[in-house]
Amino acid sequence: MLTTTVDIPTSDGVADASLTRPDGEGPFPAVLLFMDAFGPRPRLVEMAERIAERGYLVLTPHLFYRAGRAPLFDLSRLGEADQRAALFEKIMPLVGALTPDVINRDTAAFLDFLAARDDVRPGPVAITGYCMGGTNALRAIEAHPDRIAAVASFHGGRIVTEAPDSPHLGVGSITGELYFGHADADQSMTPEQIATLEKALDAAGVRYRSEVYTGAHHGYTMADTPAYDEQATERHWAALFDLLDRTLPVS
């Protein structure tokens, strides 16, 4: 397979992204990989390559592109827990700038980019998102239900808030299938918030699975951080590929 950097025109500029393409001629079904707050880096490429091995073309956009091309931060000490506070001081304003309208417009640009490629199979795509990317993936399918067949959100945070535009309040538009792999004891997605999300999904008649990964911490899939949990990560791969096989089969 081959991973390259591509530029995607958007209404606010140009988003840099990595494109991971399987071997062969295609066309391939497409998967968007929505990053966590630390942004594009080798770990996300590794994850995109594992998805591409199964026959999917994977686009991993830099969601913070308005602040500049990746990398925006020095991530050389990402594995050191005591460095996270200083890093998050820089990151959180960028996270907050990803409003529902911004995610709506950016997702449209990413989908248009994929639809214009000869090596992408026509039709809907899937999204897998991590941490803030899981929350933004839910926003994306709410805004573009006809263009997204499925979303998987892993250790997504702040999916349920008190805000009038909380992500869980928009699930009524969704026609595809959802999967949530929640981290245990995650302060950004508490048991009470999980219950509220599930109640909203049930009321809207959305097809979904919502599971808590017992003992896993927020960020459990990220092997370059202290939160990494190998067992939980392998469970996440099984859940993701089960979802993709059913909702966006390769053949």
C-alpha positions as a printed NumPy array, in Angstrom:
array([[  0.   ,   0.   ,   0.   ],
       [  1.036,   3.629,  -0.345],
       [  0.531,   6.629,   1.952],
       [  0.944,  10.105,   0.468],
       [  0.165,  13.681,   1.507],
       [ -2.683,  15.357,  -0.356],
       [ -4.217,  18.83 ,  -0.244],
       [ -7.991,  19.246,  -0.055],
       [ -9.616,  22.553,  -1.012],
       [-12.168,  23.743,   1.538],
       [-14.284,  26.847,   2.002],
       [-11.677,  28.142,   4.462],
       [ -8.464,  27.258,   2.636],
       [ -6.574,  24.033,   2.028],
       [ -6.582,  21.05 ,   4.376],
       [ -3.522,  18.833,   4.337],
       [ -4.253,  15.135,   4.738],
       [ -2.698,  11.724,   4.376],
       [ -4.139,   9.301,   1.854],
       [ -3.514,   5.592,   2.33 ],
       [ -4.291,   3.541,  -0.751],
       [ -4.394,  -0.253,  -0.937],
       [ -2.544,  -2.15 ,  -3.619],
       [ -4.518,  -2.801,  -6.775],
       [ -6.558,  -0.803,  -9.213],
       [ -9.741,  -0.247,  -7.209],
       [-12.121,   1.386,  -7.005],
       [-12.054,   1.019,  -3.226],
       [-14.658,   1.872,  -0.585],
       [-13.466,   4.89 ,   1.384],
       [-12.987,   5.471,   5.093],
       [-12.324,   8.815,   6.743],
       [-10.125,   8.641,   9.817],
       [-10.806,  11.582,  12.147],
       [ -7.795,  12.358,  14.317],
       [ -7.529,  12.786,  18.055],
       [ -6.443,  16.135,  19.482],
       [ -2.724,  15.45 ,  19.018],
       [ -3.16 ,  15.526,  15.269],
       [ -1.518,  13.779,  12.311],
       [  1.529,  11.68 ,  13.198],
       [  2.99 ,   8.214,  12.511],
       [  0.531,   6.439,  14.837],
       [ -2.425,   7.589,  12.742],
       [ -0.676,   6.43 ,   9.582],
       [ -0.181,   3.009,  11.181],
       [ -3.89 ,   2.854,  11.948],
       [ -4.848,   3.964,   8.433],
       [ -2.59 ,   1.284,   6.975],
       [ -4.239,  -1.416,   9.058],
       [ -7.628,  -0.357,   7.667],
       [ -6.246,  -0.174,   4.123],
       [ -4.942,  -3.738,   4.429],
       [ -8.578,  -4.822,   4.345],
       [ -9.183,  -3.076,   1.03 ],
       [-10.259,   0.431,   2.022],
       [ -8.852,   3.729,   0.808],
       [ -8.316,   5.825,   3.939],
       [ -8.217,   9.614,   4.113],
       [ -6.884,  11.145,   7.344],
       [ -7.472,  14.909,   7.216],
       [ -5.706,  17.429,   9.409],
       [ -8.706,  18.927,  11.198],
       [ -6.627,  21.814,  12.589],
       [ -5.467,  22.92 ,   9.123],
       [ -6.66 ,  26.5  ,   9.686],
       [ -3.798,  26.929,  12.155],
       [ -1.209,  25.651,   9.647],
       [  0.019,  22.427,   8.141],
       [  0.835,  19.465,  10.354],
       [  2.679,  19.026,  12.598],
       [  1.592,  22.013,  14.652],
       [  3.138,  20.722,  17.866],
       [  6.316,  19.068,  19.05 ],
       [  5.085,  15.555,  19.852],
       [  8.504,  14.075,  20.609],
       [  7.61 ,  13.759,  24.309],
       [  3.997,  12.731,  23.829],
       [  4.63 ,   9.523,  25.739],
       [  5.505,  11.467,  28.899],
       [  2.4  ,  12.068,  30.997],
       [  3.826,  15.199,  32.652],
       [  4.065,  16.96 ,  29.269],
       [  0.379,  16.682,  28.461],
       [ -0.835,  19.752,  30.394],
       [  1.419,  22.151,  28.491],
       [  0.486,  20.546,  25.197],
       [ -3.234,  20.766,  25.886],
       [ -2.945,  24.496,  26.599],
       [ -2.04 ,  24.879,  22.93 ],
       [ -4.505,  22.303,  21.638],
       [ -7.765,  23.166,  23.395],
       [ -8.425,  26.459,  21.541],
       [ -8.136,  24.544,  18.273],
       [-10.528,  21.871,  19.523],
       [-13.016,  24.546,  20.517],
       [-12.828,  26.143,  17.069],
       [-14.264,  22.985,  15.476],
       [-17.882,  24.072,  15.718],
       [-20.732,  22.024,  14.22 ],
       [-20.807,  24.359,  11.205],
       [-17.065,  23.968,  10.658],
       [-17.286,  20.177,  10.844],
       [-20.251,  20.22 ,   8.451],
       [-18.361,  22.27 ,   5.849],
       [-15.08 ,  20.42 ,   6.22 ],
       [-16.753,  17.028,   5.964],
       [-18.467,  18.119,   2.76 ],
       [-15.067,  19.051,   1.326],
       [-13.535,  15.715,   2.342],
       [-16.446,  13.789,   0.846],
       [-16.276,  15.79 ,  -2.387],
       [-12.539,  15.111,  -2.613],
       [-13.115,  11.383,  -2.288],
       [-16.053,  11.365,  -4.71 ],
       [-13.911,  12.995,  -7.403],
       [-11.289,  10.227,  -7.312],
       [-11.411,   7.42 ,  -9.871],
       [-10.021,   4.951,  -7.323],
       [-12.862,   5.537,  -4.844],
       [-16.016,   3.472,  -5.189],
       [-19.129,   5.618,  -5.696],
       [-21.538,   5.814,  -2.8  ],
       [-21.364,   6.499,   0.921],
       [-18.224,   6.271,   3.057],
       [-17.567,   5.368,   6.688],
       [-15.774,   7.324,   9.414],
       [-13.735,   6.096,  12.336],
       [-12.894,   8.76 ,  14.901],
       [-10.787,   8.922,  18.047],
       [-11.218,  11.165,  21.107],
       [-12.417,  14.49 ,  19.67 ],
       [-12.46 ,  12.783,  16.277],
       [-15.143,  10.41 ,  17.501],
       [-17.302,  13.329,  18.544],
       [-16.704,  15.114,  15.238],
       [-17.487,  11.925,  13.328],
       [-20.914,  11.909,  14.973],
       [-21.348,  15.552,  13.943],
       [-20.391,  14.596,  10.397],
       [-22.959,  11.84 ,   9.959],
       [-25.631,  14.063,  11.47 ],
       [-24.864,  16.708,   8.843],
       [-24.444,  14.301,   5.902],
       [-26.618,  11.25 ,   6.616],
       [-27.01 ,  10.339,   2.943],
       [-23.249,  10.308,   2.296],
       [-22.022,   8.394,   5.364],
       [-23.017,   4.76 ,   5.901],
       [-21.469,   4.238,   9.323],
       [-19.495,   5.909,  12.087],
       [-17.325,   4.359,  14.774],
       [-16.402,   6.546,  17.734],
       [-13.667,   5.361,  20.08 ],
       [-13.033,   7.066,  23.433],
       [-15.033,  10.026,  22.137],
       [-15.444,  12.845,  24.633],
       [-18.116,  15.48 ,  25.265],
       [-20.691,  13.768,  23.077],
       [-23.258,  14.774,  25.71 ],
       [-23.085,  18.308,  27.089],
       [-25.504,  20.916,  28.432],
       [-25.093,  23.048,  25.292],
       [-28.086,  23.498,  22.985],
       [-26.03 ,  22.054,  20.132],
       [-24.719,  19.038,  22.054],
       [-23.866,  16.239,  19.569],
       [-26.339,  13.803,  21.089],
       [-29.238,  16.134,  20.286],
       [-28.725,  15.818,  16.529],
       [-28.944,  12.044,  16.145],
       [-32.461,  12.146,  14.699],
       [-31.092,  12.798,  11.203],
       [-28.916,   9.657,  11.132],
       [-29.858,   6.841,   8.76 ],
       [-26.615,   4.851,   8.974],
       [-25.205,   2.714,  11.783],
       [-23.121,   3.804,  14.76 ],
       [-20.659,   2.144,  17.104],
       [-19.339,   3.631,  20.35 ],
       [-16.39 ,   2.168,  22.228],
       [-16.327,   4.19 ,  25.446],
       [-13.373,   4.324,  27.797],
       [-14.036,   3.237,  31.36 ],
       [-13.992,   5.994,  33.998],
       [-13.677,   8.68 ,  31.309],
       [-14.453,  12.108,  32.76 ],
       [-15.282,  13.434,  29.28 ],
       [-17.948,  10.733,  28.839],
       [-19.308,   9.573,  32.173],
       [-21.732,   6.669,  32.738],
       [-24.532,   9.225,  33.1  ],
       [-23.608,  10.835,  29.783],
       [-23.421,   7.436,  28.083],
       [-26.917,   6.647,  29.35 ],
       [-28.195,   9.981,  28.009],
       [-26.635,   9.28 ,  24.599],
       [-28.184,   5.822,  24.43 ],
       [-31.595,   7.187,  25.405],
       [-31.383,   9.73 ,  22.571],
       [-30.337,   7.069,  20.07 ],
       [-33.143,   4.751,  21.159],
       [-35.702,   7.537,  20.878],
       [-34.506,   8.364,  17.361],
       [-34.514,   4.729,  16.256],
       [-30.832,   4.784,  15.297],
       [-29.05 ,   1.475,  14.735],
       [-26.096,   1.394,  17.114],
       [-23.932,  -0.484,  19.595],
       [-22.567,   1.263,  22.65 ],
       [-19.975,  -0.549,  24.764],
       [-17.767,   0.388,  27.712],
       [-14.223,  -0.946,  27.605],
       [-13.685,  -1.836,  31.243],
       [-10.313,  -0.722,  32.587],
       [ -9.412,   1.28 ,  29.466],
       [ -8.499,   4.944,  29.731],
       [ -9.418,   7.845,  27.477],
       [ -7.109,   7.533,  24.465],
       [ -6.662,   3.775,  24.785],
       [ -5.969,   3.196,  21.063],
       [ -3.013,   5.558,  20.849],
       [  0.17 ,   3.533,  21.163],
       [  2.331,   6.67 ,  21.399],
       [  0.652,   7.881,  24.609],
       [  0.551,   6.63 ,  28.225],
       [ -3.171,   5.817,  27.792],
       [ -2.494,   2.965,  25.366],
       [ -4.167,  -0.34 ,  26.169],
       [ -3.286,  -3.176,  23.81 ],
       [ -6.222,  -5.398,  24.757],
       [ -8.728,  -2.565,  24.356],
       [ -7.14 ,  -1.561,  21.059],
       [ -7.504,  -5.051,  19.631],
       [-11.126,  -5.06 ,  20.769],
       [-11.555,  -1.752,  18.926],
       [-10.175,  -3.262,  15.705],
       [-12.593,  -6.169,  15.943],
       [-15.539,  -3.814,  16.481],
       [-14.476,  -1.46 ,  13.685],
       [-13.996,  -4.217,  11.12 ],
       [-17.283,  -5.84 ,  12.108],
       [-19.016,  -2.515,  11.42 ],
       [-17.208,  -1.968,   8.12 ],
       [-17.801,  -5.514,   6.904],
       [-21.539,  -5.089,   7.394],
       [-22.113,  -1.497,   6.336],
       [-19.38 ,  -0.893,   3.736],
       [-18.197,  -4.295,   2.497],
       [-15.177,  -4.396,   0.214],
       [-16.892,  -6.736,  -2.229]])
